[in-house]
Amino acid sequence: MAATARRTTIAAKSFDGFSEEERDAMREHAKDLKAAARRGGKGTKADGEADVLAKIAEMDEADRVLAERVHAIVAANAPELAPKTWYGMPAYARDGKVVCFFQSAQKFKSRYATIGFSDQAALDEGEMWAVTYALTTLSPAVEARLAELVRRAAAAL
């Protein structure tokens, strides 16, 4: 019995489990799945957009400004992507598969917000390429680059 207690203590010291932010993200994902299940096949793009806009409205001002602009860029450059929440984050999908998502800085207590692209985006460029980009401001040049990435990601599917 002492050996079992010692193994448990060692395991507890070497692995602390999920952070509070990670647990929150998993709870958000469960909520997303339950909401989708309640809607069944009747969920519309408008439902997803309402969910995304509600998540954006909950963000701190700096992240909210970025997320609203990202949302507008995605809507204008890839209208075929359906807005949805994914782990409590605004995301955009085709056929239910997330193509890109916005992660606020507050989500995991990071110093900057990010825009990320899944493997569904197929942004492959040689042997190594970026799939997540830090956002601090959205200058015209950054908006143009983001619009181009979103168009490429949507076209890749």
N, C-alpha and C positions, 0 to 999 in steps of 0.2 A: 504494500500500500504506500509506503514511503517513496518508492521509486516512481509510482504513478503521480504522486503529488509533486515530486521534483521535476518530472517531465512536463507536467502542466505548467509549473512555474517557469521553466526554461522556455517553453513555447510561448507563454504569455509575454516574456521579456523580449523575445526575438520577433514577435509579430503582434502589433498593437491593433490590428484589424483595420476597418475602414475609418476614415476621418469623418467628422460630423458633416462636412460638405459632401462627401461621397455618399453617406447615408441619406442626406437630403435629396441628392440627385436620384438615387434609387427610388425614394418615395415619390418623387415627381414623375419618374418613369412609370411607376405603378398607376398613378393618377391618370397619366396620358393614356395608358392601355385601357383602363376602366372607362374613361370617357369615350374612347374609340369603340369599345365593345357595346356601350349603351347606345351609341348611334347606329351600330350595326353597319349594314351596307348603305344606310341613309345619310352618312356623314357627307357634307358638301365642302367644297373649297371655301365657302363663306364661313362655315363652322371652324375650319382650321385657321382661317385668317382672324376670326374673332379671338380664338385661343392665343394666337401669336401676339396680337395687339394687346391683349390683357396681360401677358407676360412682360411685354415691353413696358407697359404702363407701370408695372411694379418695380422697375429698375431705378437705381439712383440716377440723378439727372444726367451726369456725364455719359453713362452707359446708355441711357434712354435715347439721348440725342444720336449717338452712333447707331443704335439698333433701329431707330426709326428710319435713318438714312439708308442703312443696309437693306431694310425691308423694301424701301422704295426702289432701290437699285435692282434688287432681285425681281420685284414685280415688273419693272419696266424692261428688263433684259432677258428674263426667262419666265414669261407668263404661264408657260406650260407646267412649271413646278408648283406643287400644292403646298401652301403654308401649313405647318403643323407644329406642335410642341414635341420635343424630344429630350427626355431627361430634364424637363422643365425649361428648355431653351427654345428660342425661336429657330425653326428649321424649315427646310424646303425640300420636298420629295417628289419623285416620280414613281408611280405605281407602288406607293407606300414605302419606298426605299429612300432614306435621307441622302441628299446630294450635297447640301451645305447647311451650315448652322452658325448661329451667332452665340458666343459665350461671353456674358458680361464679366467684367473684372471681379465683381462681388461674388460671382458663382463659387469660385474656389479661392477667394481672397487673393487674387492675383493683382499685379500692378497695372495690368492692361487688359482690355477686352480683346477677343480674337474672332476671326471668321475662319471656319474650318470647312474642309471638303472631304467627303468620304471617298472610298475607293470607287464608288459609283460615278464620281466626277471624272475619272480617268484623265487627270491632269498630267499624266506621265510625260517626263522630259528627260530622256536618256536613262542613266542608271540611278539618279537621285533627284528628287524634286520636293518642294515644299507643299504641304497640304493644310497647314494652319498658319495664319498670318496675324501678327499683333496689330492692333489698331489703337492709335492714340488720338488722331484727328483724321478727318476725311477731307483732305485737300482735293482740288479738282484732279490732280494727277493720280492720287490714290483712288478716287472714285472711278476714274477712267480704267485703271488697272483692275479694280474690283469688278466693274461691269464686264470687262473682257474675260476675266476668269469665270464669272457666272455664266456668260454666254457659252464658253467652251465646255463648262461642266454640264450644262443643260443639253448641249448638242451631242455630247459623248454618249448619252444613253440610248 
